[in-house]
Amino acid sequence: MNPFIKGLAVYLYIYNNALFSENQMYLTGACSHINACFTRISSLKTV
């Protein structure tokens, strides 16, 4: 295998994994933010 292509494949693999984990962190952060907003709204309704 061409070392350049091999290096490129490894780079893309690492890049995609980093991108995926970043998106996961963003999504979990957004979900927790939405949940916090919902709990705040529901607590306002009960008061």
Backbone torsions as a table, in degrees:
resi	resn	phi	psi	omega
1	MET	NA	141.2	178.2
2	ASN	-63.8	127.0	-178.6
3	PRO	-60.8	-31.6	178.5
4	PHE	-65.6	-45.7	179.8
5	ILE	-65.3	-39.7	179.1
6	LYS	-62.8	-44.5	178.4
7	GLY	-63.3	-40.4	178.9
8	LEU	-64.0	-41.4	179.4
9	ALA	-63.4	-43.8	178.6
10	VAL	-63.3	-42.2	179.7
11	TYR	-61.6	-46.6	179.9
12	LEU	-64.0	-38.8	178.8
13	TYR	-61.7	-47.0	179.5
14	ILE	-65.6	-42.1	-179.0
15	TYR	-61.7	-44.5	179.5
16	ASN	-64.7	-39.7	178.4
17	ASN	-64.3	-42.1	179.2
18	ALA	-64.6	-42.0	179.3
19	LEU	-62.4	-43.3	-178.7
20	PHE	-63.6	-44.9	-178.6
21	SER	-67.7	-34.7	177.1
22	GLU	-64.2	-44.5	178.6
23	ASN	-63.2	-38.9	178.3
24	GLN	-62.1	-44.4	179.4
25	MET	-63.0	-41.1	179.7
26	TYR	-63.7	-43.6	-179.0
27	LEU	-65.9	-42.6	179.7
28	THR	-65.8	-37.1	177.3
29	GLY	-64.8	-42.6	178.8
30	ALA	-64.8	-40.8	179.9
31	CYS	-63.9	-43.7	-179.7
32	SER	-66.8	-35.1	177.8
33	HIS	-65.1	-44.6	179.1
34	ILE	-64.2	-42.0	178.5
35	ASN	-61.8	-41.0	178.9
36	ALA	-63.5	-41.2	177.9
37	CYS	-63.2	-42.7	-179.9
38	PHE	-64.0	-42.1	-180.0
39	THR	-66.3	-35.9	178.3
40	ARG	-65.3	-44.2	179.8
41	ILE	-64.3	-44.5	-178.7
42	SER	-66.3	-35.0	178.6
43	SER	-70.5	-32.3	176.2
44	LEU	-67.9	-37.4	179.6
45	LYS	-65.0	-39.0	-177.3
46	THR	-71.5	-30.5	-178.3
47	VAL	-71.5	NA	NA
